[in-house]
Amino acid sequence: MDEVETALKFAQNMTWKGKHPVVKLVTQTYETGVKLTNQAMSAIEKQVARLTNSTHEKFPNLGKWFVDICCGST
């Protein structure tokens, strides 16, 4: 098995709260410099819970670096 196939199989077998992720291999190069409008970003932010100002001893304020994607559409 090559590295890409191994990583994809590993990711497909992960679960979070009993749910499997949607796993896809992206082979295209992302265009740099593309930005969302404030309205589009606001819609995305409604689906993301950030661990900001956490009082949990194991999870200090991780700010924008730790997110829980609550709900999404495919």
C-alpha positions in Angstrom: 0.0 0.0 0.0 1.3 3.5 -0.8 1.2 6.4 1.6 -1.8 8.1 0.1 -4.0 4.9 0.1 -2.9 4.2 3.7 -3.9 7.7 4.8 -7.2 7.6 3.0 -8.1 4.2 4.5 -7.1 5.4 8.0 -9.2 8.6 7.7 -12.2 6.7 6.3 -12.2 4.4 9.4 -12.1 7.2 11.9 -15.2 8.1 13.8 -16.3 11.1 15.9 -19.3 10.5 18.1 -20.2 7.5 16.0 -20.0 9.2 12.7 -17.5 8.7 9.9 -16.0 11.6 8.0 -16.4 12.3 4.3 -12.9 11.6 3.0 -11.8 12.6 -0.5 -8.5 12.9 -2.1 -7.9 16.4 -3.6 -5.4 16.4 -6.4 -6.0 19.9 -7.7 -3.9 22.8 -6.6 -5.8 25.4 -4.6 -5.7 28.9 -6.0 -4.0 31.3 -3.6 -5.5 34.7 -2.7 -9.1 33.7 -2.8 -11.1 35.3 0.0 -14.7 34.9 1.1 -17.0 37.9 1.5 -17.9 38.8 5.1 -21.4 37.5 4.4 -20.1 34.1 3.2 -17.6 33.8 6.1 -20.4 34.6 8.6 -22.4 31.7 7.2 -19.4 29.4 7.7 -18.7 30.7 11.2 -22.3 29.7 12.2 -21.3 26.1 11.6 -18.0 26.3 13.6 -17.7 26.3 17.4 -14.3 27.6 18.5 -12.7 26.7 21.8 -12.1 30.2 22.9 -11.9 31.3 26.5 -12.0 27.7 27.7 -11.7 27.1 31.4 -11.0 23.4 30.9 -7.6 22.5 32.4 -6.5 20.4 29.4 -7.8 22.8 26.8 -6.7 26.3 27.5 -7.8 29.1 25.2 -6.9 27.7 21.8 -8.8 30.3 20.0 -9.1 29.9 16.2 -6.8 26.8 16.2 -9.4 24.3 17.7 -12.7 24.1 16.1 -15.7 21.7 16.3 -17.7 21.8 13.0 -21.2 21.4 14.3 -23.2 20.9 11.2 -22.6 21.2 7.5 -24.0 20.6 4.2 -22.5 18.4 1.4 
